[in-house]
Amino acid sequence: MKRIFLVLTASMVLWGCNTTNSTTQVTAKKEVRVAINLTDIKDDKVMVTVNAPTILTNEITYHIPKTVPGTYSEDNYGRYIDDLKAYDQKGNLLDVKKLDDNSWSISKATTLSKITYLVNDTFDTEKGTQFGQDDIFSPAGSNIDAGKNILLNTHCFVGYFTNFMTIPYQVTVSHPADMWGATSMTDTDDSATLDVFTTGRYAELVENPIMYSKPDHTSFTVDGMEINIAVYSPTGKVTAESITPEMKTMMTAQKHFLGKINATKKYSVLLYLSTMTDTDAKGFGALEHPTATTVVLPEIMPKEELVKSMMDVVSHEFFHIVTPLTIHSKEIQYFDYNNPKMSEHLWMYEGVTEYFANLFQINQGLISEEDFYGRLSDQIAHANAMNDTMSFTTMSKNVLVEPYKAQYINVYQKGSLIGMCIDLIIREKSNGERGILDLMHKLSTEYGVSKPFNDEDLFAKITSLTYPEVGEFLKKYVAGTTPIPYGEFLSKVGVKQSSEKVAGNVFLKGQTPYITVNPETKEIMVLPEIELNPFFTALDLKGGDIIVAINDKPYSLENIYDMIGESQKWKEDDAITVKIKRGDKTQTLTGKVKFPYEDKETLTVTDPSKSELKNAWLKN
């Protein structure tokens, strides 16, 4: 998963499942048949019918997941289920007892024929103009907008019976003829209004999202992999065709970077663009699957920013093919959706993935060396702002609870830098011939999709495949509580850390905005009760002021990204006029642009004698 904090600027493999094979399953050899009705949606609720397999126990429990891999949070998807009923073969109601948010116990289960229930969508419940802490991350959630769009993350709609997760699932989706389902699954029905998908087990179903909307998709092939891009843009502003050239360039580069490590034959990118209204998605980013990525971004983003965000998040999710989709622990292989046990190795699953998402771009010539160093220095600054003495393995193991949960975001910062340091150690010890990608190749050969590792054995295995220095690093800086001296590792390739004063963003400090948007009026407002930076104070802008226009150009929610983009072109002491509403009066403020200045970590090449090793790091 990659979450984007777009405040105003711009899974894991579910090979995992409960592998307990009860006598019931082996004897019955049945399948779970599910019908999802998208043609008769009422009050934004979808009817789901689940035909049960043969059950030989008096009671059975039906579960909707509490969490799914790749989200690292307990989301309780069952809270979006209404009116669950169970019927016997004669159509009589059976007693159902709700055990918790996600589980229902059914009596006289030997006579159970089917259950029915209604599914609410999660987008409707996301609070405010910013993504709420208790909301489900949008790419892992669901949208139900009859006749327009259904984002069907299957774990939101379909559950499992206790001990029946390893039998086949057949899912039939009835839908309007003008709505097409984008997915990596194969539809075995030729009808224009019925799709039939079959998976070998529940875990496989969960890893295959579907997005229904008016057809807007493209496809291309890279090194034997069929890649499909599907887009839902409410106003039609963005089309699949308009972003495909950049996606093809990026994914071709990724395939070349990975080499033989990946053998996926089909991959789907499902892009949902949000209106950012009260009942639409606000959690921006993406969620990975073995053969798909679901992406949610704001539709109002300028194309340049949208493509940049797509390249960042899709490249991250695509690299999850390496880990944890190929290389993973038993906690992931045998994932428990309602009592999850987390792995120690988020530094590898998310951190190395994020490191690859940046490294491949410099490796394949998509970004400059300066840009790459800028990304690393930003990660160092953000990592240093987190708890740098917390054991990363301890944090990973306990990421669902505090105080570790609050440190989760560091997997994309310090986790990536851990990957960088390991890469640099291997490069130095091998005279530039090998790096961390070589290590991941070896781990994928040692383990793989169906062979997980024991959490406690990974460090020893990595050490045996690399060098003692890598093992020492993992013990001291990843399992241990010692902060990483990044400069020491970067010096191996002649790169030095330094600090300089740089102009900050006038509308945003870190992840803290100075402005917000009224979702009803779409007006941009200066946040009240916040200490404002020199840009605001120099112009006498005050908390609560409504920004109507800047330099005679009107701004609102509809074009706020244009305002952010323009601000990045301003220079110190440029003349500026800002039209505002203060209370019931409209006035125009004039003055000069003043930037907030802040210390920023920078990376520069200072030792040319290390250029050969540096080039091996960046280009081999």
Secondary structure as GFF3:
##gff-version 3
##sequence-region A 1 620
A	DSSP	beta_strand	2	4	.	.	.	ID=ss1
A	DSSP	alpha_helix	23	28	.	.	.	ID=ss2
A	DSSP	beta_strand	32	42	.	.	.	ID=ss3
A	DSSP	beta_strand	45	51	.	.	.	ID=ss4
A	DSSP	beta_strand	60	63	.	.	.	ID=ss5
A	DSSP	three_ten_helix	77	80	.	.	.	ID=ss6
A	DSSP	beta_strand	81	88	.	.	.	ID=ss7
A	DSSP	beta_strand	93	94	.	.	.	ID=ss8
A	DSSP	beta_strand	96	100	.	.	.	ID=ss9
A	DSSP	beta_strand	103	106	.	.	.	ID=ss10
A	DSSP	three_ten_helix	109	111	.	.	.	ID=ss11
A	DSSP	beta_strand	112	120	.	.	.	ID=ss12
A	DSSP	three_ten_helix	123	125	.	.	.	ID=ss13
A	DSSP	three_ten_helix	138	140	.	.	.	ID=ss14
A	DSSP	beta_strand	142	145	.	.	.	ID=ss15
A	DSSP	beta_strand	149	152	.	.	.	ID=ss16
A	DSSP	alpha_helix	154	157	.	.	.	ID=ss17
A	DSSP	beta_strand	160	161	.	.	.	ID=ss18
A	DSSP	beta_strand	169	174	.	.	.	ID=ss19
A	DSSP	beta_strand	180	182	.	.	.	ID=ss20
A	DSSP	beta_strand	194	199	.	.	.	ID=ss21
A	DSSP	alpha_helix	202	206	.	.	.	ID=ss22
A	DSSP	beta_strand	210	213	.	.	.	ID=ss23
A	DSSP	beta_strand	217	222	.	.	.	ID=ss24
A	DSSP	beta_strand	225	232	.	.	.	ID=ss25
A	DSSP	alpha_helix	240	258	.	.	.	ID=ss26
A	DSSP	three_ten_helix	259	261	.	.	.	ID=ss27
A	DSSP	beta_strand	266	274	.	.	.	ID=ss28
A	DSSP	beta_strand	284	289	.	.	.	ID=ss29
A	DSSP	beta_strand	292	298	.	.	.	ID=ss30
A	DSSP	alpha_helix	303	319	.	.	.	ID=ss31
A	DSSP	alpha_helix	330	333	.	.	.	ID=ss32
A	DSSP	alpha_helix	346	346	.	.	.	ID=ss33
A	DSSP	pi_helix	347	352	.	.	.	ID=ss34
A	DSSP	alpha_helix	353	363	.	.	.	ID=ss35
A	DSSP	alpha_helix	369	384	.	.	.	ID=ss36
A	DSSP	alpha_helix	392	397	.	.	.	ID=ss37
A	DSSP	three_ten_helix	405	412	.	.	.	ID=ss38
A	DSSP	alpha_helix	414	429	.	.	.	ID=ss39
A	DSSP	alpha_helix	436	446	.	.	.	ID=ss40
A	DSSP	three_ten_helix	455	457	.	.	.	ID=ss41
A	DSSP	alpha_helix	458	465	.	.	.	ID=ss42
A	DSSP	alpha_helix	468	473	.	.	.	ID=ss43
A	DSSP	pi_helix	474	479	.	.	.	ID=ss44
A	DSSP	alpha_helix	486	490	.	.	.	ID=ss45
A	DSSP	three_ten_helix	491	493	.	.	.	ID=ss46
A	DSSP	beta_strand	495	503	.	.	.	ID=ss47
A	DSSP	beta_strand	508	509	.	.	.	ID=ss48
A	DSSP	beta_strand	512	513	.	.	.	ID=ss49
A	DSSP	beta_strand	515	517	.	.	.	ID=ss50
A	DSSP	beta_strand	524	526	.	.	.	ID=ss51
A	DSSP	alpha_helix	534	538	.	.	.	ID=ss52
A	DSSP	beta_strand	546	550	.	.	.	ID=ss53
A	DSSP	beta_strand	553	554	.	.	.	ID=ss54
A	DSSP	three_ten_helix	557	559	.	.	.	ID=ss55
A	DSSP	alpha_helix	560	567	.	.	.	ID=ss56
A	DSSP	beta_strand	575	582	.	.	.	ID=ss57
A	DSSP	beta_strand	585	592	.	.	.	ID=ss58
A	DSSP	beta_strand	597	605	.	.	.	ID=ss59
A	DSSP	three_ten_helix	608	610	.	.	.	ID=ss60
A	DSSP	alpha_helix	611	619	.	.	.	ID=ss61
###
